[in-house]
Amino acid sequence: MKKKTALGLASCMVAISAFLTVPVFAFEKHDGHGSVVSNEKDTTTPIKHVVVLFDENVSFDHYFGTYPHAANLPGEPKFQAKKGTPHVNGLTKELLTHNPNLYNPKRLDRSQAMTDDMDHEYTAEQKAFDGGKMDKFVENTSGGKDKSLVMDYYDGNTVTALWNYAQHFAMSDNSYGTTFGPSTPGALNLISGQTHGATGYLKGVKVGDIKDNVANGTVIGDPDPYYDKASDPNRPQAAMSGKNVGDLLNAKGITWGWFQGGFRDPKAQHQNIAGKWVTDYNPHHEPFQYYQSTANPNHLPPTSVKMIGHTDQANHQYDLEDFWKAAEAGNLPAVSFLKAANYQDGHAGYSDPLDEQHFIVNTINRLQKLPEWKNTAVIIAYDDSDGWYDHVMGPLVNGSNDPQYDALFGPGNAGTPKLGPYLDRAGYGPRLPLLVISPYAKKNFVDHTVTDQASILRFIEDNWKLGRIGDHSFDAVAGSLKNMFDFHHGPRNEKLFLDPITGEPQKNEK
């Protein structure tokens, strides 16, 4: 049944002078704990709130390959780049007409928003890279009947909102999946920079490694989280050891939460634009449920709106509705990870760029109306590439030589492990979109700094002085996001409200 998002009433607005340099703290007590925590502790940048929109399965070229040039065919939302818009490392004429793969890339339009899912497994993606030649995607990651589809791309007439955000804020054309592989490794790398430390379970029985899911104690597939009662008991499951960013935030008393569509009712469904009913909640998209320290196995609700972001029975794991209840009550957590319901997460096969656009635009439109917007940074990132073609191979910062699953340079060869002895963490993986929307984001800017999913983790760690995860986490080598910000000239007052259907700027919106 389709659910409507609950709206709270805005309250607790605090006026802060633009010239105030002394940090202002909003102190509250933990119910039942008696400990005092700060909702906005001192930070190393002016950013007091980070909101990560973590979407699904898109390579950079799939969404931005021809940026900033759109076809602008009749009947489609138009995109016209601003004068001076920087170009990206995208699809050149040579790549569009004489591509080294079996097929040339083709433009997909809005009528082709729903597509088949591609193959995006750890080994398949390495084979598609073919040692950096980037010429074996059709043979290894194509999905469905049309083998040429894996090469294709959208432009600013379909992913219009994202292109417009890039025009007004900052984007990267040099950011990557931390490792190769599907959703779960990407989500784990976002919150810990670490896919090692996994124990596999089959039907509740501890088995260690699981074919195509856990190898040498490392997650390479999509097992469901062991500490989630909504996980399918017939699917492989995994439990993670070690720390994640939630543990670091808790140690410092920083408010945070993971907010996912369908978390409150894991059986709830919505219809996508094709009219197909899709279950909202996906357990293996919820990375904190793999860790006992941060799991909410029974999906318990927060004890009150006031406690959202603090430690109670919800243990920082919430439904998307809880995010907006907290935000409208003046209780926006310092760090929030937002995961759309499945039909709006952009994952090919059951979602699409148009449904995804609704989620992104509606979220950012609402955030810009909050008093906290002046010191907020929204980061739009993706968990994996879905196997979609991209022409760029990033630096190999960590290798792996598992004879069963590694194949980047041939069977059993994806380089030598550099970040500790753990296998099956070869990366960086595919190039992915990354955008920063904030009053402090550089305007119409393309960043070429090498970053990865763990760079988001590192920004949070550095901003709140949390320290590092340790145990050979990728956070130790992750590139910085700071070049996407301008912290020297103060926040910009400009806001950008878009139409969730067309992705074009709304008129008469303030």
Backbone hydrogen bonds, N-H to C=O, Kabsch-Sander energy under -0.5 kcal/mol:
donor,donor_aa,acceptor,acceptor_aa,energy
15,A,13,M,-0.5
16,I,14,V,-0.6
20,L,17,S,-1.4
27,F,25,F,-0.7
28,E,37,V,-1.6
30,H,35,S,-2.2
33,H,30,H,-1.6
34,G,30,H,-1.7
37,V,28,E,-2.1
38,S,253,G,-0.8
39,N,26,A,-1.8
44,T,463,N,-1.8
48,K,46,P,-0.5
48,K,375,N,-2.6
49,H,375,N,-1.7
50,V,334,A,-2.9
51,V,377,A,-2.6
52,V,50,V,-0.5
52,V,336,S,-3.1
53,L,51,V,-0.6
53,L,379,I,-2.7
54,F,52,V,-0.8
54,F,338,L,-2.1
55,D,53,L,-0.9
55,D,381,A,-2.8
56,E,345,D,-2.7
58,V,384,D,-2.1
59,S,385,S,-0.6
60,F,431,R,-1.8
63,Y,59,S,-1.0
63,Y,60,F,-1.0
64,F,60,F,-3.5
65,G,61,D,-1.4
67,Y,64,F,-1.3
69,H,66,T,-3.0
70,A,68,P,-0.6
76,E,73,L,-1.4
85,T,82,K,-1.8
88,V,67,Y,-0.7
90,G,88,V,-1.9
91,L,65,G,-3.1
92,T,90,G,-0.9
96,L,92,T,-1.9
97,T,93,K,-1.8
98,H,94,E,-3.0
108,L,153,Y,-3.1
112,Q,109,D,-2.0
113,A,110,R,-1.4
115,T,113,A,-0.6
119,D,141,T,-2.4
120,H,118,M,-0.6
122,Y,220,I,-0.6
125,E,121,E,-2.4
126,Q,122,Y,-1.1
127,K,123,T,-2.3
128,A,124,A,-2.0
129,F,125,E,-1.6
130,D,126,Q,-1.2
131,G,126,Q,-0.5
131,G,408,L,-1.5
132,G,129,F,-1.4
133,K,129,F,-0.6
133,K,130,D,-1.4
134,M,129,F,-2.7
136,K,128,A,-1.9
140,N,136,K,-1.1
141,T,137,F,-2.9
142,S,137,F,-0.9
147,K,145,K,-1.0
149,L,146,D,-1.2
151,M,148,S,-1.9
152,D,149,L,-2.1
153,Y,106,K,-2.2
154,Y,62,H,-2.9
158,T,155,D,-2.2
159,V,155,D,-2.3
160,T,158,T,-0.8
163,W,159,V,-1.8
164,N,160,T,-2.3
165,Y,161,A,-2.7
166,A,162,L,-2.1
167,Q,163,W,-1.4
168,H,164,N,-1.2
169,F,165,Y,-2.2
170,A,436,V,-1.9
171,M,445,F,-2.4
172,S,434,L,-2.4
173,D,447,D,-2.0
176,Y,451,T,-1.7
177,G,430,P,-3.0
180,F,426,A,-1.7
186,G,182,P,-1.4
187,A,183,S,-2.5
188,L,184,T,-2.6
189,N,185,P,-2.4
190,L,186,G,-1.7
191,I,187,A,-1.4
192,S,188,L,-1.9
193,G,188,L,-0.7
193,G,189,N,-0.8
194,Q,188,L,-0.7
197,G,217,G,-1.8
198,A,217,G,-2.9
199,T,239,A,-2.3
200,G,208,G,-2.1
201,Y,237,Q,-2.8
202,L,205,V,-2.4
205,V,202,L,-1.9
207,V,200,G,-2.9
208,G,200,G,-1.6
209,D,207,V,-0.7
210,I,214,V,-1.5
213,N,210,I,-2.5
214,V,210,I,-2.6
215,A,218,T,-2.9
218,T,215,A,-1.8
219,V,195,T,-2.6
220,I,213,N,-2.6
221,G,213,N,-1.7
224,D,236,P,-2.7
226,Y,238,A,-2.5
227,Y,289,Q,-1.1
228,D,225,P,-1.0
229,K,297,P,-2.0
231,S,228,D,-1.8
235,R,232,D,-1.7
237,Q,201,Y,-2.5
238,A,224,D,-2.2
239,A,199,T,-2.1
240,M,290,Y,-3.3
241,S,197,G,-1.9
245,V,191,I,-2.9
247,D,244,N,-0.8
248,L,244,N,-1.4
249,L,245,V,-2.6
250,N,246,G,-2.5
251,A,247,D,-2.0
252,K,248,L,-1.0
252,K,249,L,-0.5
253,G,249,L,-0.6
253,G,250,N,-1.1
254,I,249,L,-2.5
256,W,309,G,-1.6
257,G,335,V,-1.5
258,W,316,H,-2.5
259,F,257,G,-0.5
259,F,337,F,-3.4
260,Q,258,W,-0.5
260,Q,318,Y,-2.5
261,G,339,K,-2.3
263,F,260,Q,-1.8
268,A,265,D,-2.3
270,H,278,V,-2.1
272,N,276,K,-2.2
275,G,272,N,-2.4
278,V,270,H,-3.4
280,D,268,A,-2.9
285,H,282,N,-1.7
286,E,283,P,-2.0
289,Q,286,E,-1.3
290,Y,287,P,-1.7
291,Y,288,F,-1.0
292,Q,240,M,-0.5
294,T,291,Y,-0.9
295,A,291,Y,-0.7
295,A,292,Q,-0.6
299,H,296,N,-2.1
307,M,304,S,-0.7
308,I,305,V,-1.3
310,H,307,M,-2.3
312,D,310,H,-0.7
315,N,312,D,-1.4
317,Q,314,A,-1.8
318,Y,258,W,-3.0
318,Y,316,H,-0.5
320,L,260,Q,-0.8
322,D,319,D,-1.1
323,F,319,D,-0.9
323,F,320,L,-0.7
324,W,320,L,-1.3
325,K,321,E,-2.0
326,A,322,D,-2.3
327,A,323,F,-2.7
328,E,324,W,-2.6
329,A,325,K,-0.9
330,G,327,A,-1.5
331,N,326,A,-3.1
335,V,255,T,-1.5
336,S,50,V,-2.7
337,F,257,G,-2.5
338,L,52,V,-3.5
338,L,336,S,-0.5
339,K,259,F,-3.0
339,K,337,F,-0.5
342,N,280,D,-2.3
344,Q,341,A,-2.5
345,D,342,N,-1.5
349,G,115,T,-1.3
350,Y,347,H,-1.4
351,S,347,H,-2.5
356,E,352,D,-2.3
357,Q,353,P,-1.8
358,H,354,L,-1.3
359,F,355,D,-1.4
360,I,356,E,-2.5
361,V,357,Q,-2.7
362,N,358,H,-2.3
363,T,359,F,-1.9
364,I,360,I,-2.5
365,N,361,V,-3.0
366,R,362,N,-1.7
367,L,363,T,-2.3
368,Q,364,I,-2.1
369,K,366,R,-1.1
370,L,367,L,-1.6
373,W,370,L,-1.7
374,K,371,P,-0.8
375,N,372,E,-1.8
376,T,373,W,-1.9
377,A,49,H,-2.6
378,V,437,I,-2.9
379,I,51,V,-2.5
379,I,377,A,-0.5
380,I,378,V,-0.5
380,I,435,L,-2.4
381,A,53,L,-2.5
381,A,379,I,-0.6
383,D,55,D,-1.8
388,W,385,S,-1.7
389,Y,150,V,-2.8
394,G,392,V,-0.5
397,V,395,P,-1.2
398,N,427,G,-2.5
399,G,416,T,-1.3
406,D,402,D,-2.2
409,F,410,G,-0.5
409,F,413,N,-3.3
410,G,407,A,-0.6
412,G,406,D,-2.9
413,N,410,G,-2.2
414,A,400,S,-1.9
414,A,415,G,-0.6
420,G,418,K,-1.4
427,G,398,N,-2.5
429,G,177,G,-3.2
432,L,175,S,-2.4
434,L,172,S,-0.6
435,L,380,I,-2.0
436,V,170,A,-2.6
437,I,378,V,-2.9
438,S,436,V,-0.5
441,A,438,S,-1.4
442,K,484,M,-2.4
445,F,169,F,-1.9
445,F,442,K,-0.5
447,D,171,M,-3.3
447,D,445,F,-0.5
451,T,174,N,-1.8
451,T,449,T,-0.5
453,Q,176,Y,-1.1
455,S,452,D,-1.8
456,I,452,D,-0.6
456,I,453,Q,-1.2
457,L,453,Q,-0.9
458,R,454,A,-2.5
459,F,455,S,-2.2
460,I,456,I,-2.0
461,E,457,L,-2.6
462,D,458,R,-2.9
463,N,459,F,-2.6
464,W,460,I,-1.9
465,K,462,D,-0.6
466,L,461,E,-2.8
473,S,470,G,-0.7
474,F,193,G,-2.6
476,A,473,S,-1.4
477,V,474,F,-1.5
478,A,474,F,-1.0
484,M,481,L,-2.3
485,F,482,K,-1.7
486,D,440,Y,-3.3
492,R,439,P,-2.7
498,L,496,L,-0.5
499,D,504,E,-3.0
503,G,499,D,-2.9
506,Q,497,F,-3.2
